[in-house]
């Protein structure tokens, strides 16, 4: 039977998988390989039939929709299908097409010698940032990438010695690359997690647990006034000391970059009730 494409198990990036994932990889065999070829059981005609059926179903809803929301969704769907079927996506993911000098920029020369036991991510993960830039050039409007293993309930310091250079190198290469290509003002970069880590070290081999009171975020590009630090914590990073910034303020700033007023635009919730994109939060004046 057909097994779904699993990029998280691909060999594009070397990973030291957990035992459960190793079993999954073995079970899938070659089905996990990175490939943009259609599954042999799905012909081009069948794919086209599915696309046409989707368009017909959307048209039914569009006829009774007066807000224009369905029309907008249809445009986004058309854009997605266009990217997937034009070959641009395949080219964007093919790093052999990248200029060698640029590829070298995203290749760490001297990386941490911490054993890979502590994290599944290796130096090759820096190339995720390069793929993000290539996807944006191909027409993708929003790209999300993940660097795994920051959930450091154990071995916090050993893991960070491996992970922080990846993020540092990747962000530096991406920002400078976008700037040189004249793209930085049109691309907003957000490096963010949902919380910080506890000031107190736990007993699990020097681990740090979840700490929602304080957390860092890095914003770049998007025409923002960057090169500054906004806010500060106390000595142990357990509480905000000056200039607090709420996460909704960050959202409001990002919406502003997109030309959207989150306090004026509404979307329907599952019950059909209009809800504002944000119920609170103001854009960060230091950035815009």
N, C-alpha and C positions, 0 to 999 in steps of 0.2 A: 504494500500500500504506500501511497505518497506520504513522505515525511516533509514537514514544512521547512523552509529555509531558516537556518539558525545562525545568524551572523555572530551571536555571542559565543558560539562554539567553533568559529572559523579559525583557520590557520593564518589569517592575515596578521594577527598579533600573537606573538608567543605568550602563552599563559601557563601558569602552574595551577591546574584546576584542582578543586577539592575532590575527595573520593567520589561523592555522589555525582558530580559533573563528569568525572572520568568514566563512570559507568554509562552515563548518558551518551557521551562521545563514542564509546565503543559500540553501543547499541545502534547509533545512527549510521555508523560506517562512513561511507563517502557522501552521505546525504547532507552533511554539515558544511561541505566545502563551499567557499565563496564562489558564486556563479550567478550571472545575470541571464543565463539561458533559461528558456521555458522548460518546465518539466516535460518529458517526452509524452506524457499522457494528456497534456494541454496544448492543443493546436492553436495557431494564430487565429483561425476562424472562430474557435470556441472563445478565445479571449475577446475578440471583437464582438461576438454575440453577447457576452457578459456585459461589456461596456455599453452596448446599445440597450440592453435590458435595464441597466442601472439608470441610463438617461431617461427611459420611458417612465420608470417608477418615480424619478425626481420630478418629471413633468406633471404627473398627477398631483403631487403636493404643490407644485408651483402655481397651478391654476387657482388654488384656493388660498394661496399665501399673498397677503397684501403688503407685507412689511419689506419685501425684497430680500429677506434673509436667504430664502431658497435659491434665488438667482445668484447671490454671492457664493453660496456653497457650491452651486454648479460650476461657477468659474474656477473655484479652487480645485474641484475635482478634475476639471478639464486640464488645469495646469499640471496637476499631479500625474495624470495619465500621459500628458505630453512629455514630461520629463522622463517617465519610466520607459516609454516606447521610442524615444528619439535617438537613443544611443548616447545622449549627453551624460546620463547617470553612469553608464558603464565606463565612459572615458574619464569621468571625474574620479572614479574609484581605482583607476589604473595608474599607479604611481610611477610606472615605467615611462609614462608620457611626460613626466615632470622634468623640468630643467635640472640637470645634475647639481648645479650650484645651489639652487633653491632646495633640492632634496637634502643636500649636505647641511643646510641651515637647520633643518629639522632632525638632524642626526647627532645626538650627544657624542662628543669626543671622549670626555672623561666622566664616567658615571660612577655612582656609589658602588662600592664592592660588597655591600651588605648581601648576605645569601638570599636567594630568591624564595627561601622558605617563608620569609616574613610577608611577602606580598605577591599576588599573581601578576602584577604589572611589571614590565621591564622597560628598558630604554626605547624599544620599538614603539611604545605607547605615545611617544612624542609625535609620531606621524599621524595620530588622530587629529591633531591640530591642522596639519597640512590638508588632510582630507576635508576638514570643515571648510577651509578656504576654497578648495576646488569645487565643493558642492555649492557654495554660494555663487561662484562664478558660473556654474551650470544652470543657475536659476532657482535653486532651493531657497525658500524664504526664511526658514527657521531650521537650524542645525543644532542638535543636542549631542554632546559627547560626554562620556563618563570615564573617570579614572577610579578604578575600584580600590577597595580595602582601606578607605579612610575611616571605617567604623572601628576605631582602635580601642575596643574594650580590653584588649590585651596587647602586649608588645608595642605600645604606642610609639616609643622613640625609635625602635628598630625599623618599624614600618615607615615612619616619616622620613628617615634617612634615605629610603628608597623612593618614596612617592613625591616628596617636595621638589627634588631636582627635575622630575618629569614635568610637573606643573609649571615650575619657574622657566624652564627651557621652552616648553611648548607655548606658553603665553607670550614670552618675549619674542619668539620667532614669528608667531601669528600676528601680533600687533605691528611689529616692524615691517613684516611682509605686506600686510594690508595698507600700511601707510605709504610704502614705496610704490604700490600699485594704484594709489589714489582712491582706495576703497574704504579707508578707515572711517571717514565721516558718515558713510552710508551703512556701516555695519556696527551694531552694538554688541559688545562682548560682555557676558556676565559669567563670572566664576563664583559659585555660591553653593552653600549647603543649607540644610534646614535648621541647623543649630550648631553651637560650639561644643567644646569638650570640657568636662569637669576640671576645675582648678586642682582638686584633690586627686592624687594618683591612687588608683585602687590596688588591690592585692594580687591582681591577675598579671603578673609579670610586667608591672609598670604600665597598666592600661588606664585609659581615661574614658569615662562614660558620657552620656548625653547631657548637655547643659543648654537649655533653651533661653536662658536669660541674656546671653551674649553670644554673638556669632559674627565672623568676618564675611565680607563680600568684596569682590574686585570688579569694578566696572571700567570699561574702556570703549573708545570709539564713539560712534553715534553723534558726533558733533559736540560731545560734552567737554566741559572744562576739566581735564584730567590732570594727573601729576600732583595730587594732593591727598592728604589723609583727613577724613572727616570723622570726628568723634574720637573718644579715648576711653579705655577701661581703667580700673584700678590696677594695682601692682600684680595681682594674681589673676587678672582677666575673669573675675567672677561677677562684676557688676559694671554698668556704664558709669563713667566718672564725669564726662562732659559731652555735650552735643549728641544726645540720643537720636537715632534714626530708626524708625519703625519699618518693618518689612513692607508694609503697605505704601510707605513713602518711596521705597525702591520700585515697587510696581507702578506707582503713579508716574515716576520718572521715565520708566521704560515705555509706558503708554504714550507719554508726551513725545518721546523720540519717534514713535510710530505715527504721530499726528492724530492721536485718539484722546478724547476727553473721557476718562473712565467714570466721571460723575455725571455724564450726560448720555452716554451710550448704554443701552440696555440689551440684555439677551433674555430669552425665555428659559425658566427653569423647567425641570421635568413635569411640573404641574401646570405649565402654561402661563405662569406669572412672570411679569417683567422684573428683572433684577439688574441693578447697576453693576458695571464691571467691578467697581470698588465702592464700598460703603464708607470708607474713610481713607485718609492718607493724602499727602500733598507732595508734589514733585520737590526734589531736593534743590534748593536755590543755588547752592554752591556749584552744582553741576550744569545747570541750564541757564 
